Amino acid sequence: MDNAERKLFVLDTNILLHEPLAIFSFQEHDVVIPMTVLEELDRIKDSKRDVSRDARVAIRALENIFHDATPEQIAAGITFNDKIAHNGTIAIFADYEVKQTVHAFSDKAGDNRILNSVLFLQQKHAPRSVVLVTKDINMRLRAKGAGVLNVDDYRSDQLIDDVALLSKGFHRYSGDFWSNVAECHSENRGSSTLHTLPKALFETPYVNQYLLDDSQEFAARIKTIEGEEVTIKDISYERLMHRQAWGVHPKNIYQGMALDAMLDPNIDLVILTGPAGCGKTILAMAAALEQVIEKGMYDKIIVTRNTPEIAESIGFLPGTEEEKMLPWLAAVTDTMEALHKHDVCTDGSMKYIFDKANIQFKSINFMRGRSIQNAFVLLDECQNLTASQIKTIITRCGEGTKLVCSGNLAQIDSNYLSPVTSGLTYIVERFKHFDGSANIYLNGVVRSRLAEFAEENL
């Protein structure tokens, strides 16, 4: 594209912290990195925050591009890579030389220097489009208020534009499913009944997607998709509702589908999403105990989750690694108490189960480099994890290991994540077509009528 078509993108610091190699997503255009961004990266790279590593990666990527360039070339802009047929350039802009055009606040001087840069470049390069790219919503509002014509979010790594479009793991047909079927080939394989149907009957089919209708009789799961044919496994609504694990029975069809997926030995990854109180943790623990103690399918249960400010806080807690993890994993111990509240001695039962099932509480910080074999792994509250952190956990799983990821996208605590950029959203979309995974959105709060009312009205 020629110079008139090429846009000029000014990147905020949070873009490089969110995706350190984001600069390469703009190779067809011109990229400007304000000096303020480099200063902020320099402050962050030596901090103890989670994003310090991302800051160092971004700095190294910029150094690799500019290491042979002169100051004049850096200011004018150099091409990203001569081997790639792109005309785009990247430059560093000395924003401290720009005449003040925005009133700076003492605690937001950095942001205002970046805004000054955008306004200056917007005036200098008119009528070319100068776009400020930032993940800071308030920064986008301030930029528009200050007169920046083009402000945008960084969406290159987003698999969906709206979390409402996230796959729920099942599709519900209105009316009776079989009334729409004209041709069907059925066969029995062992105890399973399989139906082969035309692909045109399904809207967006993918492997291990559950199918329901309004009759409350039909329930099935997609087994394979080959060309224009889809093979489904007939499960039946009643059979899903009679699934049970460790004495826990589903209270609704969504829990029935979740239990069915977690108890299926052919599914290695189960992703559970849904509101608070929908039963994610108790179903996962019941399925884990059933398959470890009763069926002997796995050797141990490993429970892990993200621990905010773990690097600073965990050291001040007494005891071993597992004892330090207990405050963050109280939801699991609460679940264990609920599962054994009717026992003669609840504490004795829990101690016996913890030993019998070899339940281990692990910090996600210490999972890197491990190889987990023959284990049932529960990754709880993973809406606060990035895609790379979840990848670290998934790639640890070896032969005979089942992983259950659970989380609520409405309860993200991280300053750097949103529902569409969360690692939980990422794996739901990435693993949608993998035949060894299943995803279930647990609709409905079953914890209590108080929790249900709060979820709907607060």
N, C-alpha and C positions, 0 to 999 in steps of 0.2 A: 504494500500500500504506500501511497505517496505521503509527503509531509502533512498535507491538509487532512488526510483521513486518519493519520496516526494521532492518538490521544496522548496526553501527558498526565501520567499518574503520580501523585504525591502520596507516599506511604507513611502512615502513622506508625509509631513504635509498636503498638499492640498487634499490628498485622504481622510483624516479624517475630513477635513472641508467640502468636497463635500458630503461624506456619513459617518457620525460619527460612525456607526456600521459596517463599511467596514471590520473590522478585522474578523468578523464572516463569511465572504464570502470565507475565505481561511482555513477553519477548517481541511481540508484533508492534509494540508501542514504545513510548519513551517513559522511563521511570526516573523519578527524582527522590533522593533520600536527603531530607533536611539534616543539617549538622546537629540539630537538637536531638534527632532520633539516635544518632551515633553516641551522643553524650548519655542519653538515657539507657541505651544498651550497655554502655560501659559501667554505669552504676549498678545495673541489674546483674551483670555476668558474674560478679564476685559475691553476690548476696546468697542467702540460704533459702531463697524462695524456689518453688518448683520450676519456675520459668528461667532460672539462671542458665541451665543447659541450653535452652532454646536461644537465648541471647548469644551464647558463645558460638553456636552453630551458624547463626545469622551473620555474625562478625567474620567468621572464617570464610563464609561464602562470598561476602563482599571483598575480603582481602584477596581471594583467588582471582577475582575479576580485575581488581585495580592494582595488583602488585607490580606490574611493569609500566603503569601509566604515569604520565607527568601531571603536576597540579593543573596545568591548563587543560589537558585532556579530561581529567576527572571533572572539572567544572563544566566543560563543554558537553561531556557525555561520550562514552565509548560503547561499542557493540558488545552484546552479551557473550557471543561465541561466534567466531568467524566460520566455524564448521556448519553452523545452522543458517539456513537461508531466511533470516529475519532481518529487517531493517531497524529494529528497535535499539535504543541506547539506554544506558543507565548513567546517572550523574549524581554527584554529591553537591548540594546547594548550601553555600555559606550563609545561613539565614540570619546570623548576627549582624550582617551588614545592611539588612533591609531596614528602611526607615519605619519607625513605629506607626502602624495604622490601626492597631487594636489596643485598647486599654488593657494592660497586663495586670493581673492580680498576682500577689506574691506567691500563692500556692499553685497557680496555674500558668506561670511564666512560660514553661516549656510548650504547653498547648497553644498559647498565644503566639509564640514565635513560629510555630508550624502554620497557624492561620495566617500570619503575616506573609509567610513564604508563598502560600497558595494564592493570596490576593495579589501579591506582586507578580507571580508567574502568570496569573490569569490576565492581568493587564498587559504584561509584556508580550505574551504569545497570542493575544486575541487576533482572529476569531477562533483559534484552535481550542478544543475542549481540554480544560485543565480539571482533573478529577481528584478530589481528596478521598482517599480510601482509608477508612478507620472502622474498627469494631466498637468504638466507644459511642453509644447512642447519644449521650449528652454532647460529645464533641461534634457529632453530625448536626445536632440542633444549633449549637453555637456557631458552627461554620455557616449554616444557612442564614442565621440571623446577622452574621458579620458581612454577608454579601457574596459568599462562595456559591457559584452557580451550579456546580456539579459535585455532589457528595454521595458516596456509596459505601456499602458494606462489602467485605471480602467474602465471596460466596463460591470460590472455585473448588473448595473442598467439601461443599455441602451437597449431599446426595439428594436432598429434597428441599424445596423452598419453604414448606410449611409443615410443622410437626403434625398437623391434622391429616396430612397425606401419608404418614408413616404406616407401614403395613401392620395390621393387627393380628395376622397369623391365621385368620379364618374369614370366611365369606358366608353371609347369611342370605339365602334366597327367599323372596317373598312368595307366599303360597306353598304349593307342593313341588319339590324338586323334580320328581319323576313325571309330572304332568308335562314338562317341557322336553322330555327325552323321547325321540322318535326311534332311534336305533341304539342297541346296546349289546355288547358281547360280555357274558359273565362266565366265570370259572372259579372253581374252588382250589386253593392251594393250602393243604393242611387244614387248619381251622379258620383260615381267612377266605373271605369271598371278595373277588376282585371284579370290577366292572370296567370295560374299556369303552370310552365315550368320545364323540367328536369334540375337538378343542373349541369349536365355536360356542359350545354351551357355557364356557367359562370366560369371565371378564379378564382377569389378570392372574392366571394360574401359575403356581410354583410348587415345587416339591415340598411335601409335608404341610401344605396348607389344609386346614380343616374346612369342611363344608357342612352347613346347617340349613334348615328351612323352618318355616313357621308351623309345621305339623307336629313338632316335638317328637318325631319318630325317626326321621332320617338324620344320620350323622356319618360322615366319611372323611377320609384323609387322602390327599393325592399322593400316589406312590411314584409314578413315573410320567414324564412328558416326552413323547417321541413323535416328532413331526406334527401332524394334525390330529394325533390321538392322545388322550389323557386316560391313564389307568388310576382308578381310585379304589381304596380299601373300604369296604362297607363295615362300619363299626356299630352303628345304631345308637340313638340317643340314650336309650335305657342302659346300654352297656357302659357308656361313658359316665353316666350318673351313678353307676354301681362300682366304679373303680375305687379302690381303697389302698391306703398305705399306712402302716403303723397305727391302725385304728382310726385314721382320718378319712372321712368320706366327703366328696365334693358337695358344696352347698349350692352350686349353680353349674351350668354347663361349661362355663369358662374354666372353673377349677377342674372339672372333669377332663377337659382337653389338656390342661397343664399336667395333671397326674398321668394321663395316657402317654404324653410325650416323655415325661421324666422316667417312667417305668419301662419304656421301650429300649431294649439294649442296642438297637440299631441306630439310635439317635445319640450322637456324642455331645452336642451342644444344644441346650434349651435356654431360650431367652424369655424371661417373664417381665412384662411391664404392666403398669396399672397404678391406680391411686392408692393412697395410704389405707391400709385396712382391708385390702382385697384378698389377702392370704398368700402372698408371694413367699414369705420366709417360712411359714409353718408348713406349707405344701412341700417346699424344697427339703426341709429337714425331715419330714415324715417319709418322703421318697428315699432320702439318703439312708435313714435308719432301716427302712424296710429292705433295701438292697444290700446293705452292708452286714446287718446282723441276721435277718431272717433268711435271705437268699445267698449270702456269701459271695456276691458278685464283685465286690470291691474290698480292698484291704483296710481302707481308712477313709475318714471324712476330713477334708481340709476346708476351713472356713476363713475367708479373707475379705477385706474391704479396704477402701481408701480411708486414710487417717489424716484429716486436715492438720497442717502444721506438725506433721509427725516428726520431722527432723529436730524440732525444738522441744516438743512436749513429751515425747515418749521416754526420753532419758530421765525425766524427773519422777516417773512412776516406779514404784518398787517392784521387785520380783523379776521373774524370767520374761522372755519375749511374750509368751502366751498370757502371762498374768498382766503384762503391760497392755495387751490388746483387749482385755476384758471390758474396759469402759466403752470401747467402740463397738464391741460385739455383744452388748447387753441384749440386743434384739434376739439374738440366737439363744442365749440362756433363758430369756423370758419365754421363748417358744418351747424350749425343752421342759420348762416348768409346766406350761399349759398342756403339753402332751402327756405328762405324768402326774397331773394334779389329783387324780383319783387313786393313785397308789397308796398303800398303807404308809410308806415312808418315802415322801417325794425326794428328799435329799439323798437318801440311800439309793433310790432308783437312778437318779441322775448321775451319781458317782459311778455306779455300775455301768450305765450306758456309755458314759464318757470313756471308760476304760475298754469296754467291750467293743465299741465302734472305733476306738482309736481316733477320737475327735481332736484335731489340732487347730489352734487359732494362730494364723500367720499374718504378718504385716506384708502388704503389697510391696513395700520397699525392699524386702529381702527375697522376693520371688525370682528376680532376674538371675539367670544362669542355672536355675534348678531344672531337673527333669522329673516330672511327677508321673509315677506309674501306678496303675490299678487303684485309682482313688476316685472318690466322688468329691468334686471341688465345687463349693458354693461361693460365688463372688457376689457379695451383697452390696447394695447402695452404689451400683456402678454408674449411675447417672452423672457422678462427679468425676469420672475418669475420662481422659482424652482417648482418642483412637489408638495412639501409640502405647499408652499404658495398658489398655485392654489387650492389645496385640502381645505385649510382654507376657500377660497371663496365659492367653490362649496358646502361644507357642511353647509354653512350659509343659503342656499336657502331652504325655506319652501314650504308649499302648495301654488299652484297657481303662482309660480315664474318661469320666463323664464330667462336663462342666455345665453348671447352671448359673446364668447371669441374671440378676434381678435388680430392678430399680424403678424409680418414679420420676419421670422427666419434669414433673411439676415441683420437685424438691431439689433443684440444682443449687448448690452452695458456692460453687467455684466462680470467681470473678471473671474467668476467661472462657467460660462455656455458656452456651445457650441450648435450648432443646434441640435445635437443628444441627448444632456442632458437637453435641455430646457424643462420647464414644459409644454409649448405649444405642443411640440412633444410628451411628455408623455401622455397628455390627448387625443390627436388624436388617439394614438394607444390603450390606455386603454378603451376608450369609443366606439371603432369602432363597437363592437358587441352589444352595448346597444340600445334597440329599442326606447329609448327616446332621442337620440342624433343624430346629423347629422354634417358632416364635409364637407366643400367646399373649394377647392383651387381656388381662383379667378385669373384666368390666363389672362394676358393682362392689360396694363396700360391705363386708360381712362381719367386721370386727364388733360393731355394736350399732344400735340405732342412733346413739349420740355421735359416733364417728361418721356414720352415713349422712346425718343431717349437716354436720360440720363440713364435710367434703362437698356437699351440694350447695351450701348457702354461705359459706365464709370465703 
